[in-house]
Amino acid sequence: MPVQPFAHTYSIVARDPLSGDFGVAVQSHWFSVGSVVAWAEPGIGVIATQSMVEVSYGPLGLNLLRGGKTAEQTLQALLSTDEERELRQVAMIDAQGNAATHTGKRCVKQAGHLVGNGFSVQANMMLNATVWTAMYAAYETALQDPAIDLPERLLRALEAAQSCGGDIRGQQSAAIKIVSGTPRVKPWTGNLMDLRVEDHPAPVAELRRLVDIHRAYDYMNQGDEYLGKGDEANAMLAYAAAARLAPQIVEILFWNAVSLANVGSLEEALPIFKKVFASEPNWREMLARLVEPGLIKNDPETLEKILKV
């Protein structure tokens, strides 16, 4: 019999009431907790399976949800065939936003869960019995502000758990997964965010840093889309937002400059290239190598101006 992961933890599953997107976030004093706890599929639902983890609850649960069962029906189907169900803690949200959660009687204390409107928080092996209550309050409070998006609400729930003591053993790993609320023929196209901190002394704080970087790349992609439509003003705003979120990532600046040069905005691109080249001379060679695959226009005069900055 394979060894079951000992992923005692706190987590949250949720469906965004506006977009319909699904999310799950988790932290544990267990290596790579996201690889066993967090499961989601676009347009189908989201699952967190933890405590003495029965990993199959993830893929089997999504399969049942995909077949039309509700969250409660799926939960009961999984538990009914599991002789060790009192060691399990599992939560899920279906496509309609219905939540179903189980905390087994043999989960290590402190353990419990709370189910809200379109979300569920659950925890076991916690230092204090206030953890899941704090998570619930943090998420529900953030839900009242439409400017706070799903990833931010999930992060606030994790931070609230940690502020109450969190896992009695401490911290090690964390993860967040967001998928579209719309079913996809190609499910991978609906993966909106999938970030994991595998081993870190402050995994929740590190996860927040990674979310900021993810947002920065999203802004960079938006900037490219705006440029493709000839909307340079909004493109510059998007690129600026990316730079504010991740000023340390030179590559964001580099591709920003390349995009500007490709649409003829060379004067705006040159000072950005200058900053990039000053940080690492190899970016000059990188630029030259973009000509052959057609990633930058093959205009000798423009390239000469860029490489001279």
FENPENOR-V151439 format. One record per residue. RES is the residue in three letters. PSI is psi in radians with two decimals (NA if undefined). NEAR is the number of other C-alpha atoms within 8 Angstrom. Layout:
RES;PSI;NEAR
RES;PSI;NEAR
This chain:
MET;2.22;2
PRO;2.56;3
VAL;2.33;4
GLN;2.37;8
PRO;2.43;8
PHE;0.94;8
ALA;1.19;14
HIS;2.43;14
THR;3.10;15
TYR;2.54;17
SER;2.95;13
ILE;2.42;15
VAL;2.52;17
ALA;2.73;13
ARG;2.21;13
ASP;2.21;11
PRO;-0.36;6
LEU;-0.93;4
SER;-0.41;6
GLY;-0.01;10
ASP;2.64;13
PHE;2.59;16
GLY;2.64;17
VAL;2.44;18
ALA;2.57;15
VAL;2.65;16
GLN;2.53;16
SER;2.76;16
HIS;1.14;13
TRP;2.37;11
PHE;2.33;9
SER;0.89;12
VAL;-0.59;15
GLY;-0.43;13
SER;-0.32;6
VAL;-0.50;12
VAL;-0.76;15
ALA;2.17;17
TRP;2.39;12
ALA;2.65;15
GLU;2.34;13
PRO;2.27;16
GLY;-0.02;12
ILE;-0.92;13
GLY;-2.98;15
VAL;2.54;17
ILE;2.46;17
ALA;2.12;15
THR;2.16;16
GLN;-2.90;14
SER;-2.27;14
MET;1.61;13
VAL;2.24;14
GLU;1.68;10
VAL;-0.55;10
SER;-0.35;7
TYR;-0.54;9
GLY;-1.18;13
PRO;-0.66;9
LEU;-0.68;9
GLY;-0.77;13
LEU;-0.63;15
ASN;-0.71;8
LEU;-0.72;10
LEU;-0.71;15
ARG;-0.53;8
GLY;-0.01;6
GLY;-0.01;6
LYS;2.61;9
THR;2.97;9
ALA;-0.79;13
GLU;-0.75;9
GLN;-0.71;8
THR;-0.79;12
LEU;-0.84;14
GLN;-0.62;8
ALA;-0.71;8
LEU;-0.78;11
LEU;-0.59;8
SER;-0.43;7
THR;0.15;6
ASP;1.91;7
GLU;-0.34;5
GLU;0.45;6
ARG;-0.45;8
GLU;-0.12;9
LEU;-0.09;12
ARG;2.67;17
GLN;2.19;16
VAL;2.49;11
ALA;2.60;15
MET;2.73;15
ILE;2.33;18
ASP;-3.12;13
ALA;-0.39;10
GLN;-0.02;5
GLY;0.14;11
ASN;2.37;12
ALA;2.55;16
ALA;2.33;12
THR;2.55;12
HIS;2.26;10
THR;1.95;14
GLY;2.64;10
LYS;-0.36;6
ARG;0.14;7
CYS;2.48;15
VAL;2.31;8
LYS;2.71;7
GLN;2.41;11
ALA;2.50;13
GLY;3.12;10
HIS;2.83;12
LEU;2.38;10
VAL;2.22;11
GLY;-2.91;8
ASN;1.71;7
GLY;0.25;13
PHE;2.84;13
SER;2.43;17
VAL;2.49;14
GLN;2.59;15
ALA;2.64;15
ASN;2.77;16
MET;0.72;13
MET;2.69;16
LEU;-0.69;9
ASN;2.72;10
ALA;0.16;9
THR;-0.09;7
VAL;-0.95;15
TRP;-0.48;15
THR;-0.71;8
ALA;-0.69;12
MET;-0.79;14
TYR;-0.84;13
ALA;-0.72;9
ALA;-0.76;12
TYR;-0.80;12
GLU;-0.66;8
THR;-0.80;8
ALA;-0.51;10
LEU;-0.40;9
GLN;-0.27;6
ASP;1.90;7
PRO;-0.26;6
ALA;-0.24;4
ILE;2.04;9
ASP;3.09;7
LEU;-0.85;8
PRO;-0.70;10
GLU;-0.71;8
ARG;-0.72;13
LEU;-0.75;13
LEU;-0.71;11
ARG;-0.60;12
ALA;-0.76;15
LEU;-0.74;16
GLU;-0.64;9
ALA;-0.70;12
ALA;-0.78;14
GLN;-0.59;10
SER;-0.36;7
CYS;0.13;10
GLY;-0.48;11
GLY;-2.62;13
ASP;2.30;16
ILE;-0.41;9
ARG;-0.25;5
GLY;-2.63;8
GLN;2.61;13
GLN;-0.84;15
SER;2.84;19
ALA;2.82;17
ALA;2.72;15
ILE;2.40;16
LYS;2.26;15
ILE;2.28;14
VAL;2.76;15
SER;2.62;14
GLY;-0.08;14
THR;2.23;9
PRO;2.53;10
ARG;2.40;10
VAL;-0.67;4
LYS;1.63;6
PRO;-0.56;10
TRP;-0.38;6
THR;-0.24;7
GLY;0.13;13
ASN;1.86;13
LEU;-0.52;9
MET;2.31;9
ASP;1.60;9
LEU;2.43;10
ARG;2.41;11
VAL;1.92;12
GLU;-0.64;12
ASP;1.89;9
HIS;2.51;10
PRO;-0.41;6
ALA;1.25;8
PRO;-0.56;15
VAL;-0.74;12
ALA;-0.70;7
GLU;-0.65;10
LEU;-0.70;14
ARG;-0.70;9
ARG;-0.74;8
LEU;-0.63;9
VAL;-0.72;10
ASP;-0.72;10
ILE;-0.72;10
HIS;-0.77;9
ARG;-0.68;10
ALA;-0.78;14
TYR;-0.58;10
ASP;-0.77;9
TYR;-0.69;12
MET;-0.74;13
ASN;-0.68;8
GLN;-0.71;10
GLY;-0.74;15
ASP;-0.69;11
GLU;-0.73;9
TYR;-0.76;12
LEU;-0.68;13
GLY;-0.44;7
LYS;0.03;6
GLY;0.24;6
ASP;1.39;9
GLU;-0.60;8
ALA;-0.87;6
ASN;-0.52;9
ALA;-0.77;14
MET;-0.64;9
LEU;-0.72;9
ALA;-0.76;12
TYR;-0.69;12
ALA;-0.69;8
ALA;-0.70;10
ALA;-0.76;16
ALA;-0.61;12
ARG;-0.68;8
LEU;-0.57;10
ALA;1.13;10
PRO;-0.33;8
GLN;-0.19;4
ILE;1.75;8
VAL;-0.55;9
GLU;-0.60;6
ILE;-0.75;11
LEU;-0.72;12
PHE;-0.89;11
TRP;-0.47;8
ASN;-0.86;13
ALA;-0.71;13
VAL;-0.78;10
SER;-0.76;10
LEU;-0.75;13
ALA;-0.66;11
ASN;-0.43;9
VAL;0.16;7
GLY;0.11;6
SER;1.07;9
LEU;-0.67;9
GLU;-0.62;6
GLU;-0.52;9
ALA;-0.60;13
LEU;-0.84;11
PRO;-0.49;9
ILE;-0.78;11
PHE;-0.72;13
LYS;-0.75;9
LYS;-0.73;8
VAL;-0.84;12
PHE;-0.57;11
ALA;-0.50;7
SER;-0.55;7
GLU;1.96;7
PRO;-0.43;8
ASN;-0.33;7
TRP;-0.45;9
ARG;-0.82;9
GLU;-0.65;8
MET;-0.76;8
LEU;-0.78;9
ALA;-0.60;7
ARG;-0.19;8
LEU;-0.26;10
VAL;-0.88;11
GLU;-0.80;6
PRO;0.01;6
GLY;0.41;8
LEU;-0.20;7
ILE;2.55;10
LYS;2.39;7
ASN;1.28;7
ASP;1.75;6
PRO;-0.68;6
GLU;-0.78;6
THR;-0.78;8
LEU;-0.66;9
GLU;-0.74;8
LYS;-0.72;8
ILE;-0.83;9
LEU;-0.25;7
LYS;-0.24;5
VAL;NA;8
